[in-house]
Amino acid sequence: MSVQEQIEAKLRAALSPELLEVENQSHLHAGHAGSPNSGESHFRVTLKVEALNGLSRVERYRKVHAILQAELDGPVHALSLNFVTD
């Protein structure tokens, strides 16, 4: 399973999002300092999760980071989060 697929699967299982888009942006960072050049190190995630709407931005980030802790400790160098709210 690719890192992108792992991210998608974990977020779907933990949050049941109404909207989930995971975009691999690693190609935009190839050769940059700190980039492992693995092809799966930089991701942009767009989420719409009703249960997160009442939380502050920091609390939403912490929740997603806790779900993806293994990926953030391993292959993921950068994770950009975009939360869609009503």
N, C-alpha and C positions, 0 to 999 in steps of 0.2 A: 504494500500500500504506500502510495506517495505521501509526502509530508502534507501536501494540500488536501488529499483525501482524509488523512488523519485529523487535520484541523476541522474539516467539514463534519466528519462523523462525530467527533467529540462535542462540538457545539450543537449539533442537531440532537444528540442524545441528552445533553445536560439542560438545554434551554428551549427546545421545540420552537425555533424561531419562525415567525411568519415570513421573514425574508432573510436569506443568507447568501452572500456572494463572497467567495474567497478568490482573490486574484493574486497569482504569483507574479511579483514584480522583480524577481531576482535578476533578470536580464538587464534591468535598468541600473543595477549596482555592481555589475561585473567589473572587477579590477579596483573597486574602491577599498580604502583601508578598512580592515575588519571583516570584509566580505569573504566567506570561505570558498566562493566560486563553485558551489555545489549545484547551483541551478534551483535550489529550493531553500533559500535562506531569508528572503524578504517577501512579506505578504501584506496585502490590504484586505481587511475584512469589513464588510458592510452587513449590519445586523438590524433587524427589527424584531424586538422581543417585548411583548406586552408586559411581562413580569419585571422588566428592568426599567420601565418608564418612571417609576416612583423613586428611583435611586439617583444619587448625584453622579456626575460624570466620573469622578474618582472611584466611587463604589462600583459602577458598571465596569470600568477598566480592571479593577481588582478581581471582580467576579470572573471575567473572561480570562485574565492572566492565570488565575487559580486553575481553571479548567484546562488550560493549555500549558501548564507548568513544565511538563516533560519536554514538550517541543521547544519552549523558550530556554530551557536549560541545555538543550541539545542543538538540533540543526537550525533553528530559527534565530537569525541574527536581529531582525527587525520586524515588528508587527504594528501596522497602522490600523486603528479601529475607527469606524464610522458608525454611529448609532442613529438610526432613523426613528423618530418619534412622531406621534400624531399631533 
